[in-house]
Amino acid sequence: MYDDKSFEFISNGLIRSDDKYPGTYELKNDTVYFTYNGLAPRAGSKAKIANGFVNYFGGKYPERIEIKLNKLLINK
């Protein structure tokens, strides 16, 4: 996730190569709403930020991504 409201979700694993899902995001309180440019990953388009992780919900499977560098400001 970048300052210009863009992001890139990269899904990789043992079976597939790196699948990239770019787009834009909107942050409202502790929830992130992702809008993808084209296809969206099955993890979904909404996530909560909590305890150093971005936790996707509402998709076909849960996904949890650790925040490695945080310069994001959450407005409450």
N, CA, C and O atoms as a GROMACS GRO file, in nm:
protein
  304
    1MET      N    1   0.086  -0.117   0.000
    1MET     CA    2   0.000   0.000   0.000
    1MET      C    3   0.090   0.123   0.000
    1MET      O    4   0.188   0.131   0.075
    2TYR      N    5   0.057   0.218  -0.085
    2TYR     CA    6   0.142   0.334  -0.103
    2TYR      C    7   0.066   0.464  -0.073
    2TYR      O    8  -0.057   0.466  -0.068
    3ASP      N    9   0.141   0.571  -0.054
    3ASP     CA   10   0.085   0.702  -0.020
    3ASP      C   11  -0.016   0.753  -0.123
    3ASP      O   12  -0.108   0.828  -0.088
    4ASP      N   13   0.000   0.714  -0.248
    4ASP     CA   14  -0.090   0.764  -0.353
    4ASP      C   15  -0.220   0.684  -0.362
    4ASP      O   16  -0.293   0.695  -0.461
    5LYS      N   17  -0.248   0.602  -0.260
    5LYS     CA   18  -0.370   0.519  -0.252
    5LYS      C   19  -0.368   0.399  -0.347
    5LYS      O   20  -0.471   0.337  -0.370
    6SER      N   21  -0.251   0.366  -0.402
    6SER     CA   22  -0.240   0.247  -0.485
    6SER      C   23  -0.186   0.132  -0.399
    6SER      O   24  -0.131   0.154  -0.291
    7PHE      N   25  -0.203   0.010  -0.448
    7PHE     CA   26  -0.150  -0.107  -0.379
    7PHE      C   27  -0.126  -0.217  -0.481
    7PHE      O   28  -0.171  -0.208  -0.596
    8GLU      N   29  -0.055  -0.320  -0.438
    8GLU     CA   30  -0.036  -0.439  -0.519
    8GLU      C   31  -0.042  -0.559  -0.426
    8GLU      O   32   0.044  -0.575  -0.339
    9PHE      N   33  -0.142  -0.643  -0.445
    9PHE     CA   34  -0.157  -0.768  -0.370
    9PHE      C   35  -0.086  -0.874  -0.452
    9PHE      O   36  -0.123  -0.897  -0.567
   10ILE      N   37   0.015  -0.939  -0.394
   10ILE     CA   38   0.089  -1.043  -0.464
   10ILE      C   39   0.062  -1.176  -0.395
   10ILE      O   40   0.091  -1.193  -0.277
   11SER      N   41   0.005  -1.268  -0.470
   11SER     CA   42  -0.028  -1.400  -0.418
   11SER      C   43   0.071  -1.499  -0.477
   11SER      O   44   0.083  -1.512  -0.598
   12ASN      N   45   0.142  -1.569  -0.390
   12ASN     CA   46   0.235  -1.669  -0.440
   12ASN      C   47   0.229  -1.793  -0.353
   12ASN      O   48   0.178  -1.789  -0.240
   13GLY      N   49   0.279  -1.901  -0.404
   13GLY     CA   50   0.277  -2.025  -0.330
   13GLY      C   51   0.354  -2.132  -0.403
   13GLY      O   52   0.422  -2.104  -0.502
   14LEU      N   53   0.344  -2.254  -0.354
   14LEU     CA   54   0.418  -2.364  -0.413
   14LEU      C   55   0.363  -2.405  -0.550
   14LEU      O   56   0.439  -2.448  -0.637
   15ILE      N   57   0.233  -2.392  -0.569
   15ILE     CA   58   0.170  -2.441  -0.691
   15ILE      C   59   0.172  -2.338  -0.803
   15ILE      O   60   0.185  -2.375  -0.920
   16ARG      N   61   0.159  -2.210  -0.770
   16ARG     CA   62   0.148  -2.109  -0.874
   16ARG      C   63   0.262  -2.008  -0.864
   16ARG      O   64   0.330  -1.994  -0.762
   17SER      N   65   0.280  -1.938  -0.975
   17SER     CA   66   0.379  -1.830  -0.974
   17SER      C   67   0.315  -1.708  -0.908
   17SER      O   68   0.200  -1.713  -0.865
   18ASP      N   69   0.389  -1.600  -0.901
   18ASP     CA   70   0.337  -1.479  -0.839
   18ASP      C   71   0.223  -1.420  -0.922
   18ASP      O   72   0.243  -1.380  -1.037
   19ASP      N   73   0.104  -1.416  -0.864
   19ASP     CA   74  -0.010  -1.350  -0.926
   19ASP      C   75  -0.022  -1.212  -0.863
   19ASP      O   76  -0.026  -1.200  -0.741
   20LYS      N   77  -0.028  -1.108  -0.946
   20LYS     CA   78  -0.032  -0.970  -0.896
   20LYS      C   79  -0.169  -0.910  -0.922
   20LYS      O   80  -0.226  -0.924  -1.030
   21TYR      N   81  -0.222  -0.843  -0.821
   21TYR     CA   82  -0.353  -0.779  -0.827
   21TYR      C   83  -0.338  -0.633  -0.785
   21TYR      O   84  -0.349  -0.602  -0.666
   22PRO      N   85  -0.313  -0.542  -0.878
   22PRO     CA   86  -0.298  -0.401  -0.844
   22PRO      C   87  -0.434  -0.331  -0.834
   22PRO      O   88  -0.535  -0.382  -0.882
   23GLY      N   89  -0.433  -0.215  -0.771
   23GLY     CA   90  -0.554  -0.136  -0.762
   23GLY      C   91  -0.535  -0.016  -0.673
   23GLY      O   92  -0.424   0.030  -0.650
   24THR      N   93  -0.647   0.034  -0.622
   24THR     CA   94  -0.646   0.147  -0.529
   24THR      C   95  -0.720   0.106  -0.402
   24THR      O   96  -0.795   0.008  -0.401
   25TYR      N   97  -0.699   0.183  -0.296
   25TYR     CA   98  -0.765   0.152  -0.168
   25TYR      C   99  -0.818   0.279  -0.104
   25TYR      O  100  -0.775   0.390  -0.133
   26GLU      N  101  -0.914   0.257  -0.014
   26GLU     CA  102  -0.968   0.365   0.068
   26GLU      C  103  -0.966   0.315   0.212
   26GLU      O  104  -1.008   0.202   0.240
   27LEU      N  105  -0.919   0.398   0.302
   27LEU     CA  106  -0.909   0.363   0.443
   27LEU      C  107  -1.016   0.437   0.522
   27LEU      O  108  -1.021   0.560   0.518
   28LYS      N  109  -1.101   0.363   0.592
   28LYS     CA  110  -1.203   0.422   0.679
   28LYS      C  111  -1.190   0.356   0.815
   28LYS      O  112  -1.217   0.238   0.832
   29ASN      N  113  -1.146   0.437   0.913
   29ASN     CA  114  -1.118   0.388   1.049
   29ASN      C  115  -1.018   0.273   1.041
   29ASN      O  116  -0.906   0.295   0.995
   30ASP      N  117  -1.054   0.153   1.085
   30ASP     CA  118  -0.961   0.040   1.082
   30ASP      C  119  -0.990  -0.056   0.968
   30ASP      O  120  -0.936  -0.168   0.967
   31THR      N  121  -1.074  -0.016   0.871
   31THR     CA  122  -1.109  -0.103   0.759
   31THR      C  123  -1.054  -0.045   0.629
   31THR      O  124  -1.063   0.075   0.604
   32VAL      N  125  -0.996  -0.134   0.547
   32VAL     CA  126  -0.943  -0.096   0.417
   32VAL      C  127  -1.034  -0.155   0.310
   32VAL      O  128  -1.066  -0.274   0.315
   33TYR      N  129  -1.076  -0.072   0.214
   33TYR     CA  130  -1.159  -0.116   0.103
   33TYR      C  131  -1.074  -0.112  -0.023
   33TYR      O  132  -1.026  -0.005  -0.063
   34PHE      N  133  -1.054  -0.228  -0.085
   34PHE     CA  134  -0.968  -0.240  -0.203
   34PHE      C  135  -1.053  -0.242  -0.330
   34PHE      O  136  -1.155  -0.310  -0.336
   35THR      N  137  -1.009  -0.166  -0.430
   35THR     CA  138  -1.069  -0.171  -0.563
   35THR      C  139  -0.960  -0.220  -0.658
   35THR      O  140  -0.857  -0.155  -0.673
   36TYR      N  141  -0.983  -0.333  -0.720
   36TYR     CA  142  -0.882  -0.396  -0.806
   36TYR      C  143  -0.895  -0.350  -0.950
   36TYR      O  144  -1.005  -0.322  -0.998
   37ASN      N  145  -0.782  -0.343  -1.019
   37ASN     CA  146  -0.778  -0.314  -1.163
   37ASN      C  147  -0.791  -0.448  -1.235
   37ASN      O  148  -0.690  -0.511  -1.265
   38GLY      N  149  -0.912  -0.492  -1.261
   38GLY     CA  150  -0.931  -0.623  -1.326
   38GLY      C  151  -0.974  -0.726  -1.224
   38GLY      O  152  -1.055  -0.699  -1.135
   39LEU      N  153  -0.919  -0.846  -1.237
   39LEU     CA  154  -0.955  -0.956  -1.148
   39LEU      C  155  -0.913  -0.928  -1.004
   39LEU      O  156  -0.812  -0.863  -0.978
   40ALA      N  157  -0.993  -0.978  -0.911
   40ALA     CA  158  -0.963  -0.964  -0.768
   40ALA      C  159  -0.925  -1.100  -0.710
   40ALA      O  160  -0.976  -1.203  -0.756
   41PRO      N  161  -0.836  -1.105  -0.612
   41PRO     CA  162  -0.803  -1.232  -0.549
   41PRO      C  163  -0.923  -1.284  -0.468
   41PRO      O  164  -1.010  -1.207  -0.429
   42ARG      N  165  -0.926  -1.412  -0.445
   42ARG     CA  166  -1.037  -1.472  -0.372
   42ARG      C  167  -1.040  -1.432  -0.225
   42ARG      O  168  -1.137  -1.461  -0.156
   43ALA      N  169  -0.935  -1.367  -0.176
   43ALA     CA  170  -0.933  -1.322  -0.036
   43ALA      C  171  -1.036  -1.212  -0.013
   43ALA      O  172  -1.078  -1.191   0.101
   44GLY      N  173  -1.077  -1.141  -0.117
   44GLY     CA  174  -1.180  -1.039  -0.104
   44GLY      C  175  -1.128  -0.898  -0.121
   44GLY      O  176  -1.013  -0.876  -0.158
   45SER      N  177  -1.217  -0.803  -0.092
   45SER     CA  178  -1.183  -0.662  -0.114
   45SER      C  179  -1.196  -0.577   0.011
   45SER      O  180  -1.196  -0.454   0.003
   46LYS      N  181  -1.209  -0.642   0.128
   46LYS     CA  182  -1.215  -0.568   0.254
   46LYS      C  183  -1.118  -0.632   0.354
   46LYS      O  184  -1.099  -0.753   0.355
   47ALA      N  185  -1.059  -0.547   0.437
   47ALA     CA  186  -0.966  -0.597   0.538
   47ALA      C  187  -0.968  -0.506   0.660
   47ALA      O  188  -0.993  -0.386   0.649
   48LYS      N  189  -0.940  -0.564   0.774
   48LYS     CA  190  -0.924  -0.489   0.900
   48LYS      C  191  -0.775  -0.483   0.931
   48LYS      O  192  -0.701  -0.578   0.906
   49ILE      N  193  -0.733  -0.371   0.986
   49ILE     CA  194  -0.595  -0.357   1.031
   49ILE      C  195  -0.596  -0.373   1.182
   49ILE      O  196  -0.663  -0.298   1.253
   50ALA      N  197  -0.520  -0.472   1.232
   50ALA     CA  198  -0.515  -0.496   1.376
   50ALA      C  199  -0.388  -0.572   1.413
   50ALA      O  200  -0.348  -0.666   1.344
   51ASN      N  201  -0.326  -0.530   1.521
   51ASN     CA  202  -0.211  -0.600   1.579
   51ASN      C  203  -0.100  -0.628   1.478
   51ASN      O  204  -0.040  -0.736   1.480
   52GLY      N  205  -0.071  -0.532   1.392
   52GLY     CA  206   0.039  -0.545   1.297
   52GLY      C  207   0.007  -0.629   1.175
   52GLY      O  208   0.099  -0.671   1.104
   53PHE      N  209  -0.121  -0.656   1.148
   53PHE     CA  210  -0.160  -0.737   1.034
   53PHE      C  211  -0.274  -0.671   0.957
   53PHE      O  212  -0.353  -0.595   1.013
   54VAL      N  213  -0.281  -0.702   0.828
   54VAL     CA  214  -0.396  -0.669   0.744
   54VAL      C  215  -0.473  -0.800   0.732
   54VAL      O  216  -0.423  -0.896   0.674
   55ASN      N  217  -0.594  -0.804   0.787
   55ASN     CA  218  -0.675  -0.926   0.792
   55ASN      C  219  -0.793  -0.914   0.696
   55ASN      O  220  -0.890  -0.844   0.724
   56TYR      N  221  -0.784  -0.984   0.582
   56TYR     CA  222  -0.892  -0.983   0.485
   56TYR      C  223  -1.012  -1.060   0.539
   56TYR      O  224  -0.996  -1.158   0.611
   57PHE      N  225  -1.133  -1.014   0.503
   57PHE     CA  226  -1.255  -1.085   0.541
   57PHE      C  227  -1.359  -1.067   0.431
   57PHE      O  228  -1.349  -0.976   0.348
   58GLY      N  229  -1.457  -1.155   0.431
   58GLY     CA  230  -1.566  -1.145   0.334
   58GLY      C  231  -1.536  -1.208   0.199
   58GLY      O  232  -1.620  -1.203   0.109
   59GLY      N  233  -1.419  -1.267   0.183
   59GLY     CA  234  -1.384  -1.332   0.057
   59GLY      C  235  -1.409  -1.482   0.065
   59GLY      O  236  -1.478  -1.529   0.156
   60LYS      N  237  -1.354  -1.555  -0.028
   60LYS     CA  238  -1.372  -1.701  -0.031
   60LYS      C  239  -1.283  -1.772   0.069
   60LYS      O  240  -1.308  -1.887   0.104
   61TYR      N  241  -1.179  -1.705   0.117
   61TYR     CA  242  -1.093  -1.759   0.221
   61TYR      C  243  -1.031  -1.642   0.298
   61TYR      O  244  -1.015  -1.534   0.242
   62PRO      N  245  -0.997  -1.662   0.425
   62PRO     CA  246  -0.932  -1.554   0.500
   62PRO      C  247  -0.785  -1.543   0.461
   62PRO      O  248  -0.720  -1.643   0.430
   63GLU      N  249  -0.735  -1.424   0.463
   63GLU     CA  250  -0.594  -1.398   0.433
   63GLU      C  251  -0.542  -1.303   0.538
   63GLU      O  252  -0.612  -1.210   0.579
   64ARG      N  253  -0.420  -1.324   0.582
   64ARG     CA  254  -0.359  -1.240   0.685
   64ARG      C  255  -0.219  -1.203   0.639
   64ARG      O  256  -0.136  -1.291   0.614
   65ILE      N  257  -0.192  -1.073   0.628
   65ILE     CA  258  -0.064  -1.025   0.579
   65ILE      C  259   0.000  -0.937   0.686
   65ILE      O  260  -0.062  -0.843   0.735
   66GLU      N  261   0.124  -0.969   0.720
   66GLU     CA  262   0.194  -0.891   0.822
   66GLU      C  263   0.239  -0.757   0.765
   66GLU      O  264   0.285  -0.749   0.652
   67ILE      N  265   0.225  -0.652   0.845
   67ILE     CA  266   0.272  -0.519   0.807
   67ILE      C  267   0.419  -0.510   0.843
   67ILE      O  268   0.456  -0.517   0.961
   68LYS      N  269   0.504  -0.495   0.742
   68LYS     CA  270   0.648  -0.490   0.764
   68LYS      C  271   0.698  -0.348   0.786
   68LYS      O  272   0.789  -0.325   0.867
   69LEU      N  273   0.640  -0.252   0.716
   69LEU     CA  274   0.678  -0.112   0.728
   69LEU      C  275   0.550  -0.032   0.736
   69LEU      O  276   0.468  -0.039   0.645
   70ASN      N  277   0.532   0.043   0.842
   70ASN     CA  278   0.405   0.112   0.862
   70ASN      C  279   0.428   0.261   0.874
   70ASN      O  280   0.482   0.310   0.973
   71LYS      N  281   0.385   0.332   0.772
   71LYS     CA  282   0.383   0.478   0.777
   71LYS      C  283   0.240   0.525   0.753
   71LYS      O  284   0.216   0.643   0.725
   72LEU      N  285   0.144   0.432   0.764
   72LEU     CA  286   0.004   0.458   0.739
   72LEU      C  287  -0.058   0.523   0.861
   72LEU      O  288  -0.037   0.477   0.973
   73LEU      N  289  -0.133   0.629   0.841
   73LEU     CA  290  -0.200   0.697   0.950
   73LEU      C  291  -0.348   0.660   0.947
   73LEU      O  292  -0.413   0.677   0.844
   74ILE      N  293  -0.400   0.612   1.055
   74ILE     CA  294  -0.540   0.576   1.063
   74ILE      C  295  -0.615   0.692   1.128
   74ILE      O  296  -0.589   0.726   1.244
   75ASN      N  297  -0.708   0.752   1.054
   75ASN     CA  298  -0.788   0.863   1.106
   75ASN      C  299  -0.908   0.808   1.178
   75ASN      O  300  -0.983   0.728   1.122
   76LYS      N  301  -0.928   0.849   1.301
   76LYS     CA  302  -1.043   0.803   1.378
   76LYS      C  303  -1.127   0.920   1.418
   76LYS      O  304  -1.230   0.903   1.484
   0.00000   0.00000   0.00000
